[in-house]
Amino acid sequence: MSPRHTGIVNGHALKLGVFGANCSSGRTYAALPESWQASWDNNVKLATLAEALGLECLVPIARWKGYGGDSNPNGCSFESLAWAAGMLAATQRLAVFCTMHVPLHHPLVAAKQMATVDHIGAGRLGVNIVCGWNEDEFRMFGVSTREHDARYAQGEEWWEIVRRLWAGGEPFDFEGMYYQLSRAEGSPTPYGDSRPLMMNAGSSPAGRQFAMRYSDMHFDGVHTPEASIERIAETKRWAREQGRDIQVWTPVGVVCRPSQREAEDYVRYVVDHADWGALGYLAESHARDAQGRTDAEGVFRRAGSGPIERRVLARGAYCAIGDPDRVAQEFARLQAAGFDGLALNFVDYLAELPYVAQEVLPRLTKLGLRTSPLP
C-alpha cells in the first residue's frame, strides 16, 4: 500500500505542523503562568485554528509520566491515538498523527486501533513510530528498553506486521525474533486504498537506516540549518537508492513578537523561569539512553545539549526567535537547507500561533514557500 495525504506528500514547498500540544507545557521546560494548558477544549480550538490557517498537521508526544521539577512538564497528557481520534473528528482536512511506542503496543492491537481511527478521519491519520528510549516510563509497564540497535530490529518486525495486516488478504503466520503470530488477520484495513503516512525520528546510524527504509517523513535535529545540508541530502539520496522518496522535517520552537527586542526579552524571561529540576531529569534520561551508542553526533542530537534557550523553549530543538521578518528568514533558512516541513511549538499555542499566522505566513508566501490563498 502506498502512503497518502496529498497536503503533506505534495502541497507547499515548506510544510508546517504543530508539535506537542497534547501534553501540558508542550515542549517548554519553564515554570510560567502562561504555560500551555493541554485541556481538551484548548486542543480542539488549536486543531480547528491550525486547519483554518491551512497548516498541514498536528503531531503529538507520547508521554506516560512527567519530567518532575516545579512544573512537571508533560505530567498531564492525552494518550496520542485516542487524542488523534478526537482531533480528526473535530476537523475535516488536517492530518493528525499518533505516536506509537513499539515496545508498549502489540502490532495486532495497534494495527486495528489505527485503522479504526483512520476511518474516523477519512484517511487523514499518520503514525509516528518510536522504537523506545525512556527507561523510567517503560518500568511503569514492567518493560525494559532493549539494546539500542535491537530496538530498531523490533521496530522492523512491528511495522512489517502492521503493513501486512493493513494490506488485507489471507491470514498469515509470522515467525520473528520479537513476534510469533499464528493466522494473523485484521479488518477493516485503513480508509481507502492507501496507508497512513509514517514518520520516525531515529538519529543514530541504526535509527536513520530504519527511517530511510520505512518512513515517509524523517524527523531530524538541527545544529544550524547550513550544518544540516549534507546530512539531509544524504538521507534523501540513500532513500532514493532504495526506491523511496522521503521528506525530512525538524521541530522548531517559535517566539515571534513585533520587534526583535521584544522577542529576545521574552526569551530571557522564559529562561529566567527555567525548570532546572525537569531539565536535569531530562538530561539524565537522555544520557542514560545514549550509553552504548558510538555515534558522537547522534548522542549530541538526543542528549538535550545546546544553547539554554533551545533547551528551555523547545527541549533542545532549533528555535526561531525574533520579529516576523526574522522568523520568516529562519524558516526560509531551514527550507533552503533541505527541510520539507517544520513542526512548531510555542509557550502558549493559542496565544501565539495567530500572530505567526498573521505576520509570518504572508512573508512565507512572498518568499514562495507557501501559496496564497491557503487551502
Buried (B, 14 or more C-beta within 10 A) or exposed (E): BEBBBEBBBEBBBBBBBBBBBBBBBBBBBBBBEEBBBBEEEBBBBBBBBBBEBBBBBBBBBBBBBBBBBEBBBBBBBBBBBEBBBBBBBBBEBBBBBBBBBBBBBBBBEBBBBBBBBBBBBEBBBBBBBBBBBBEBBBEEEEBEBBEBBBBBBBBBBBBBBBBBBBEEEEEBEBEBEBBEBEEBEBEEBBBEEBBBBBBBBBBBBBBBBBBBBBBBBBBBBBBEBEEBBEBBEEBBEBBEEEEBEBBBBBBBBBBBBEEBEBBBEBBEEBBEBBBEBBBBBBBEBBBBBBEEBEBEEBBBBBBBBBEEBBBBBBBBBBBBBBBBEBBBBBBBBBBBBBBBBBBBBBBBBBEBBEBBBEBBBBBBBEBEBBEEEEE
